[in-house]
Amino acid sequence: MTYAFENCEMTKIDLDNYPNHSYLITGMITIFMPGNNIFREKYSVRVKAPHLFKYHGGASMQDAFPYLSVKDREFLMSGTYREYDPSIEDGYSRIEEDEDRAVDQQINMIRGK
């Protein structure tokens, strides 16, 4: 959850349900779409406080947050997500040159170029 801790806003919610309250983690996610299209948008994930504490205690993302989608976990870890592309054999592979170009585009987008 390095990305979430360093780049996102964490808001305590459901405080009337303490100690089983939740956190709403909000930040920008970069989504890599088929065809090397890249989008950035505001994204939020809700996690339960006891599960967040379990993660801080050393549990893996999958064990601490079994209810989160792959997209949610990727957002918390890296701030990125790659959409499935059915036109590619395994759905996620990219030609190395396209991968490099997509990373360069993301860096330029973040820098505001």
Secondary structure, 3 states (H helix, E strand, C coil): CHHHHHHCEEEEECHHHCCCCEEEEEEEEEEEEHHHEEEEEEEEEEEEHHHHHHHHCCCCHHHHCCCCCHHHHHHHHHCEEECCCCCCCCCCCCCHHHHHHHHHHHHHHHHCC
